[in-house]
């Protein structure tokens, strides 16, 4: 099943057997004080620089989150979207928990964006899905609900089914839904890694939709996070994840390796090309 | 299901939920001319040094293969085994296609070794399994047979079932069998990576035995082999592999990361300890 998203001029396809689609996570002020301060002041220069750096590092799409204490998202999110559509020609992932900001951002967008995210909570389903439908967007379905974080693969599956059913009932085609299997910190819950991987396999098998994982969450609180993230994303890609939200510059070599292992890189063209680029300009992340 | 092997003084347990057991692959002259020449001259000094280096790098067991053109394995393999039992206190994996050399090596061994390997070929089953039974060893069952390399997961499963049935019929307990799911070069067969991973999952589910993969084969012919091997072994461990044959110094950080992801490293004790060792002595592989 292929999920298509687009900027004004570029289409990106997420799908089985295709190279894993990388969504750059760096435009997000969570845990980044300087970016939060800039956003609070309405200054989008750091956003512009992060966008260029991630495009250069090989991002296929960019997540855009401007949510921080003191930021007026309803005004700033559409501004950031407008800016980014002029800076990089990549589809955007509109990341907000504020439905009014989401509506404004969808309005400002040219092309078919990805909405991040709808959850299994009734309030979220009722608010976000109509916007997704009206604007013809694609949407990330995050497997949490009123009960909070899912405790195992079973709960993840149940919420995924609920989100897909509600979206389809509203006329959103199944191929426009990506399920985020909700990776959690393995330091806090040692069983969550395998639970997510089982959920990835079963969502693919039972629902057929594309599956996304956020590759940076698993390593929260641990040293050498890149090592841990790489191990997790390799396993997630081999289990069937077709899209990652990640720090692209750091994870891309491991993603290309996992794509080759999982048969998504015929003739190893992308793997070898990235290797050659690292050889010729070792400081540039490929 | 726990597989127990031992040297004279040390027991190693391979099993579900336990840390992945690492078998050092470096005592093997395949593709290593200097080692092949030394073995041909009966000189075991390089073997001794490789054993110490791998033990230092964190190997749980050592594979011992002295097979090269011009080497008398029947004489040299038991000599190497005797030497190694004095040099390192790790269980050994006796790696030979020569049944007479295997018998001599089993005779020279003190403890319970691992035999590498029996295949699904009638000749191998009939020759190797009686030796395994007589010496009370554990054995690696390699999923190839008269038809050659397995083409998919299905064929791997069929051969694994055959090996386990034959071994059990001969009185070898199931817990003394590790199935090697036969990783192949992804450069030659892009589908083989996922086929091996599916076989790992199904062998664990259908037969319950421990599963081993040789982590270095997948990257044959590719650049940056360590990157590719790490991606593959992370996925293999998360799929249920409990034992790896690998270049321990190169893969150990990725293995500890995958063990943490897959719930085999409670409180992240081993992961954090290895990280600290890398920080204090960065040139020493941990």
Contacts between the chains, C-beta under 8 A, distances in Angstrom:
chain1	res1	chain2	res2	distance
A	186	B	260	5.8
A	186	B	261	5.9
A	186	B	263	7.8
A	186	B	268	7.7
A	187	B	268	6.0
A	190	B	260	7.8
A	190	B	263	4.6
A	190	B	265	7.6
A	190	B	266	6.0
A	191	B	263	5.2
A	193	B	238	7.2
A	193	B	260	7.7
A	193	B	261	4.0
A	193	B	262	5.8
A	193	B	263	6.3
A	194	B	238	6.8
A	194	B	261	7.8
A	194	B	262	5.6
A	194	B	263	5.7
A	197	B	238	5.6
A	218	B	261	6.5
A	222	B	260	7.6
A	222	B	268	6.4
A	222	B	271	7.1
A	222	B	272	7.6
A	223	B	272	6.5
A	223	B	275	4.6
A	224	B	253	7.6
A	224	B	257	7.9
A	224	B	275	5.3
A	224	B	278	7.9
A	227	B	253	5.7
A	227	B	254	7.0
A	227	B	257	4.9
A	228	B	257	4.9
A	228	B	260	6.5
A	228	B	261	6.9
A	228	B	271	7.7
A	230	B	230	7.0
A	230	B	231	7.5
A	230	B	234	7.3
A	230	B	254	7.5
A	230	B	257	7.2
A	231	B	230	7.5
A	231	B	234	4.0
A	231	B	254	6.0
A	231	B	257	3.7
A	231	B	258	4.6
A	231	B	260	7.8
A	231	B	261	5.4
A	232	B	234	7.6
A	232	B	257	7.9
A	232	B	261	5.1
A	234	B	230	7.3
A	234	B	231	4.0
A	234	B	232	7.6
A	234	B	234	4.2
A	234	B	235	5.3
A	235	B	234	5.3
A	235	B	235	4.7
A	235	B	237	7.7
A	235	B	238	3.7
A	235	B	239	7.6
A	235	B	258	7.1
A	235	B	261	6.5
A	235	B	262	7.8
A	237	B	235	7.7
A	238	B	193	7.2
A	238	B	194	6.8
A	238	B	197	5.6
A	238	B	235	3.7
A	238	B	238	7.8
A	238	B	239	7.4
A	239	B	235	7.6
A	239	B	238	7.4
A	253	B	224	7.6
A	253	B	227	5.7
A	254	B	227	7.0
A	254	B	230	7.5
A	254	B	231	6.0
A	257	B	224	7.9
A	257	B	227	4.9
A	257	B	228	4.9
A	257	B	230	7.2
A	257	B	231	3.7
A	257	B	232	7.9
A	258	B	231	4.6
A	258	B	235	7.1
A	260	B	186	5.8
A	260	B	190	7.8
A	260	B	193	7.7
A	260	B	222	7.6
A	260	B	228	6.5
A	260	B	231	7.8
A	261	B	186	5.9
A	261	B	193	4.0
A	261	B	194	7.8
A	261	B	218	6.5
A	261	B	228	6.9
A	261	B	231	5.3
A	261	B	232	5.0
A	261	B	235	6.5
A	262	B	193	5.8
A	262	B	194	5.6
A	262	B	235	7.8
A	263	B	186	7.8
A	263	B	190	4.6
A	263	B	191	5.2
A	263	B	193	6.3
A	263	B	194	5.7
A	265	B	190	7.6
A	266	B	190	6.0
A	268	B	186	7.7
A	268	B	187	6.0
A	268	B	222	6.4
A	271	B	222	7.1
A	271	B	228	7.7
A	272	B	222	7.6
A	272	B	223	6.5
A	275	B	223	4.6
A	275	B	224	5.3
A	278	B	224	7.9
